[in-house]
Amino acid sequence: RGCARSARLLLPPGGAAQPHPRGWREAVSAAAGALRAGGLVAVPTDTVYGVACLAQDSGAVRSIYSLKGRNGRKPLAICVGDVERLYRYCRVNVPDALLRDLLPGPVTLVLQRSEELNKDLNPFTSLVGVRIPNHPFIRELARACSGPLALTSANISSQASTLTVSEFQDLWPQLSLIIDGGPIGDVQSPECRLGSTVVDLSVSGKFSIIRPGCALTSTVEILTQKYGLVPESS
């Protein structure tokens, strides 16, 4: 961490169609090792590039805030590899099928946090946002780690989200490892930089949109039409 030059690994093509080529396994292993050592790792997701650390590592969580120049009261999301893992760190009050209709995908679900989650992660709130990006690399990485990842976008706070690793080059010196999965989406399209849709599901029977993000229409459709949830303001 804080070294002058970070290692950069280029992911071989394949991904979802060929999720376990040798280069992918090596990249997952290298990234998991960097995280276990307390480092910060840049990763591709299904929306924008992110920076991850181990959510249960308080020192690494502080490093992410420092990296982004981020207000300490702005919460970090956690990332897990599968819906089943979510239950350990959250108190879920919606049907399991609802979770599986939205995850994996470009949605962050805000739920009540459980006692299992590191108390130094977002200590000012009883809620936590959960991501399962629809990207095979980060899901494999999350599965390779014993606890959840803390995940945030790879940019200085208040600056634009990034779709290629070169766009956050100013952060490289503070990262242990950069996983280069190539461009995410259309680099010319502002819509591709919106990030995930953030929806609060912590109140039974209701939902609240915290950030519209890139999947607002489909998310609201699922919540209202399929599960009968109503906007919290109504």
N, C-alpha and C positions, 0 to 999 in steps of 0.2 A: 504494500500500500504506500502511496506517495512516492513511488520510484520515478525516475526521470523517463523511463520508457516502459510502456506496458506491452505485454505479449498480445498478439492479434492472431486469432485462428479463423481461417476462412472455411465455412461449412461447405462440404461437397454437395452437389445437387442430389436430389432424391426426395428428402423430406417425407411428406405424408405417404407418397407412393412407395417409398423405399426407406422406411424410417430407421433402419439399423445398418447402413453401410459402415465400414470400419472407421472412416473419418468422423462420423457422427458419434460413435461410441467413445473415441478418443477425446473429442471435444467435450462431451458430457463429463467424462472422467476428469479432464483438466479443470473444467469450470467448477465441478463439485469440490475438487481439492482446494481451489482458490477460495471458495466460500468457507470451507471448514477451517481454513487458516485465518479467517477473519476479513477476507478481502471483499472488494466490490467488483462485480462482473457485469459488463454490458451484454445484453441479450436481445435477439429479435423476438418480437411477439406478433400476434395477429393484427395489431393496430399500428404501433410505433415502436421504436427501440426503447428498451428499458434498462435500468440499472437495478441489480438484485444483490441482496446480502442475506445472511441467515437471520430470520426475524427473532430468533431466540438469543442472538448474540448482541448484547446491549452496546458494546463498543462499535460493532459494525453498523448498527442502526444510527448511532451518533455520527459515524463517518458519512453516511448517506446524506444526512441533513447538512453537514458541512460541505460536501461536494456540491450540492444544489444551491447553497446559500438560502436554504428554505426556512421559513417561519416554523419554529418548533411546535406550534399549535396546529399546523396543517398535517392531517394524518397521512400515514403510509398505508397502502393496501398490502395484504398478504396474498401469496400465490401458492396453490397446491396443484398436484398433478391430476387428481381425480376427485369427483364429487364425494366419494366415501371419506376422504381425508378431511374434508371441510368440517365434518361434525365434531371433530376433536377440538377445534379452535373456536367454534361458533355455537350459539344456541339458535337452532333453526325452528321457525314457527310457520313454515310454509311446506306444502307437500314436496316430497322427494322428486316427484315427476316434474314439478315446476323448476327445481334446480337443474334437472337434466334437460329441460327444454331450452334453458338459457346458457348452460355451461356444458362443455367448453364453448367459448364464444367471446365476442367483443363487448362484454358486459361485466361491470363490477357490482356485486351484490353486497349491500351494507346490512349487517346482521349484528345481534348482540354477541359480544365476545365471551369466550369461556375463560375459566380460571387457568387453563393450560397455556394461554398465550402470554408471552413475555410482558410483564407489567411495565417495562420501560418502553414498550412500543405503544405510542399514542396513549400515555398515561392519563390524559385529560378527558378521555371519552370512554363510555362503556360499549361503544360500537366499533366494528372493524369492517373494512371493505375486503371482499374476497374475489380474486381473479383466477380463472382457469383459462388461459389464452388458448385459442385453437391453433396452436403452433407446436409441432411435435418436439422441437428441440427443448423449449422451456418446460414442457410437460415431462419429458424424460429427465431433465435436470432436477425438477421439483421432486420427482419420484426417487432420485438418487440421494436426496438429502433427508435426514431423519426428521426434521421439522419443516415448517413452512418457510418460504422465501418472503422477505420484505421486498416490494417491487414498486418502483416509481419510474417516471419517464426520464429518458437520458437527455436532459437539457437543464440549463440553469433555470431556477424558478422564474416564472412569468415570461420566459422566452418560448419560441415556437417548438413544438414537438419535432422529433427527428425521424427521418425515414431511411437514412443511410449512416454508416458509422463515421464517414468524413464530416457529417454535419455537427457532430459533438466532439470534434477533435480537441477542443480546449479542455475537455474533461479527461482525456486519455491519461495524462500523467498521474492522476489520482486513482486510476483503475488497475486492478491486478490483472485483468484479462478482458479482451474484447472479442466477442463471438460475432463474426461478420457473416450474416446470412444473406447479404446482398440487399438491394433496395426493397422496401416494404411498400406495396401499392404503387400508385402513380405519384412520383415526386413532385409533379407540377400541380397536383390537385389539392387545394386547401382542405377539401372534405376528408382526405386521407390523413390529415394531421389532427383530427378531432379527438382521437383517443377513444377509450371505451365509454359506453353509456353507464353512468353511475346511478343506481336505483336503491333507495332505502326500503328494505322489507322488514324492518325491526318491529313495526306495529302490526299486529295480527289483522288480516283482512284488508290492509291498506298498503299503498306504495307512495313514494315520493321521489321525483326525479331530482337528483342533486346536480348532475351534469348531463346535458342531452347527448353528447358524444356522437358516435357514428352508427348506432343501432337503435335509435329512439323509437321509430315507428314500429318496428317488428317487436321490440321489447314490450311496449305498452299494449300492443295487440294481444300478445300472449298473456300478459297479466290480467287484462280486463276481460277479453272474450273467452279465454279458455279457463281461467281460474277465478273470475268474478271479483278480483281485487278492485278497489276504488281509490282514486287519488286522495291523498291525506287531507287536502284542503277542502274536499267536498263533504 
